[in-house]
Amino acid sequence: ELEYIEGCSAPRWEASALHAGGVEIFVHKKAKVRYISIENWSKNTYNLNTKRSLVDSHGTIEWLNGNMGSGTTMLYPCSVLRGEYAKSDSLGIAFAGHGQFQDTGSKSIHVAPNTSSNITAKSISQDTGISSYRGLVKILPKAVNSSAHVQCDALLLNDSARSDTHPYMDIQCSEVE
């Protein structure tokens, strides 16, 4: 079992900044990984992240993401459940204030049978902030008896705040929940 905590921030520079991060996690048989990331970039930073895990049999990945900063964030942790009874839990919390765009969500790809995923997205928008949930659940033909649950909640604090949802499900097996 492993827990990793990451905190990200940046000072405000005169020019725009770019954070293009990449995280790859391999969760082996019967292992459990919890990845926690709190990100508070300066408002002139473009935060473009790629986070992906490959989860083997009876393994578990837990994603916990908090995003409060940056002018623009695009973050969708992806779990590829390739082993039987593999599991993914994702909780993302985003805050978009004046002039911010938080485009966050999660992806789960069920490859093996008896896999499960849970995606929970929470967002808060105020002033002219825009929060978007963008997610994917893909269940392949051999992933029989798999289950997925997606929940997206948004709180708008005033009339000029905005929240959008872009869920996508590609279910290629009829024996799933």
C-alpha positions in Angstrom: 0.0 0.0 0.0 1.3 3.4 -1.0 0.1 7.0 -0.4 1.7 9.9 -2.3 0.8 13.5 -1.6 1.8 16.3 -4.1 1.3 20.0 -3.7 1.8 22.3 -6.7 2.0 26.1 -6.9 3.8 28.8 -8.8 4.6 32.5 -8.3 3.0 35.0 -10.7 5.4 35.9 -13.5 5.0 38.8 -15.9 4.5 36.4 -18.8 2.1 33.4 -19.0 3.5 30.1 -17.7 2.8 26.5 -18.7 2.7 23.4 -16.4 2.6 20.3 -18.5 2.8 17.4 -16.0 2.7 13.7 -16.4 2.1 11.0 -13.9 2.1 7.2 -14.6 1.2 4.8 -11.8 1.4 1.0 -12.1 -0.7 -0.8 -9.5 0.4 -4.4 -9.4 -1.6 -7.4 -8.2 -3.3 -6.8 -4.8 -1.6 -3.4 -4.3 -3.3 -0.2 -3.3 -2.1 3.3 -4.3 -3.6 6.6 -3.2 -2.5 9.6 -5.1 -3.3 13.0 -3.7 -2.7 16.3 -5.5 -3.5 19.8 -4.4 -2.8 22.4 -7.1 -2.9 26.1 -6.6 -1.1 27.6 -9.6 -0.9 31.4 -10.3 -3.7 32.8 -12.4 -1.5 33.3 -15.4 -0.5 29.6 -15.6 -1.9 27.0 -18.0 -2.1 23.7 -16.1 -2.2 20.8 -18.5 -1.8 17.4 -16.7 -1.8 13.8 -17.9 -2.3 11.3 -15.1 -2.8 7.6 -15.8 -2.8 4.3 -13.9 -2.7 0.7 -15.0 -4.4 -1.5 -12.4 -3.8 -5.2 -12.2 -5.9 -8.0 -10.6 -7.3 -7.1 -7.1 -5.5 -3.8 -7.2 -6.9 -0.4 -6.3 -6.1 3.2 -7.4 -7.5 6.2 -5.5 -7.2 9.6 -7.1 -7.9 12.7 -5.0 -7.4 16.0 -6.8 -8.0 19.6 -5.6 -7.6 22.4 -8.1 -7.9 26.1 -6.9 -5.4 28.0 -9.0 -4.3 28.6 -12.6 -6.1 30.5 -15.4 -6.9 27.3 -17.2 -6.7 23.7 -15.9 -7.3 20.6 -17.9 -7.0 17.4 -15.8 -8.7 14.0 -16.2 -6.9 11.2 -14.3 -7.3 7.9 -16.2 -7.5 4.4 -14.7 -7.1 1.4 -17.0 -8.6 -1.5 -15.1 -6.8 -4.4 -16.8 -6.9 -7.0 -14.1 -9.9 -8.9 -12.8 -11.4 -7.2 -9.7 -9.3 -4.1 -10.3 -10.9 -0.9 -8.7 -10.6 2.8 -9.2 -12.0 5.6 -7.0 -11.6 9.2 -8.1 -12.6 12.4 -6.3 -12.0 15.7 -7.9 -12.7 19.1 -6.3 -12.3 22.3 -8.4 -12.7 26.0 -7.7 -13.0 28.6 -10.5 -12.9 32.2 -9.5 -12.9 35.4 -11.6 -11.4 34.6 -15.1 -10.6 31.0 -14.3 -11.5 27.9 -16.3 -11.3 24.6 -14.5 -11.9 21.7 -16.9 -11.5 18.6 -14.8 -13.0 15.1 -14.5 -11.8 11.5 -14.7 -11.7 8.5 -17.0 -12.1 4.8 -16.2 -11.5 2.1 -18.8 -12.7 -1.4 -17.9 -10.8 -4.0 -19.7 -11.1 -7.1 -17.4 -14.2 -8.7 -15.8 -15.5 -7.8 -12.3 -13.9 -4.4 -12.3 -15.4 -1.3 -10.6 -15.0 2.4 -10.8 -16.4 5.4 -8.9 -16.0 8.9 -10.2 -17.1 11.9 -8.0 -16.6 15.4 -9.2 -17.4 18.6 -7.2 -17.0 22.1 -8.4 -17.5 25.6 -7.2 -17.7 28.6 -9.5 -17.9 32.3 -8.6 -17.7 35.7 -10.4 -16.9 34.8 -14.1 -15.3 31.4 -13.2 -16.2 28.4 -15.3 -16.0 24.8 -14.0 -16.4 21.9 -16.4 -16.7 18.2 -15.7 -15.4 16.1 -18.6 -15.3 12.3 -18.0 -15.2 9.0 -19.7 -16.4 5.5 -18.7 -15.5 2.9 -21.2 -16.4 -0.8 -20.6 -14.9 -3.2 -23.2 -16.7 -6.4 -24.3 -14.7 -8.8 -22.0 -15.4 -6.7 -18.9 -18.5 -8.6 -17.8 -19.9 -8.0 -14.3 -18.2 -4.7 -14.1 -19.7 -1.6 -12.5 -19.3 2.1 -12.8 -20.8 5.1 -11.0 -20.4 8.8 -11.9 -21.6 11.7 -9.8 -21.0 15.4 -10.7 -22.1 18.2 -8.4 -21.7 21.9 -9.1 -22.2 25.0 -6.9 -22.7 28.4 -8.6 -22.2 31.3 -6.2 -23.6 34.1 -8.5 -25.3 34.7 -11.8 -22.2 35.2 -13.9 -20.6 31.9 -12.7 -20.9 28.9 -15.0 -20.7 25.1 -14.9 -20.8 22.6 -17.8 -20.8 18.8 -17.8 -19.5 16.6 -20.6 -20.0 13.0 -19.5 -19.3 10.2 -22.0 -20.0 6.5 -21.7 -18.9 3.9 -24.1 -20.5 0.6 -22.9 -19.6 -2.4 -25.1 -20.9 -5.1 -22.8 -24.5 -5.7 -21.7 -23.7 -7.5 -18.4 -22.6 -4.4 -16.4 -24.0 -2.0 -13.9 
